[in-house]
Amino acid sequence: MVLRESNFETGAGLHETVTWKVHETVTWKVRWRGGE
């Protein structure tokens, strides 16, 4: 059970990190294009 919970938390954390990175990349591209 503990292993399962740890697995779930890792998966959720990974998904959150990926989503945040994608959002950051998109925001950076929009800013860069807007500045050019």
Buried (B, 14 or more C-beta within 10 A) or exposed (E): EEEEEEEEEEEEEEEEEEEEEEEEEEEEEEEEEEEE
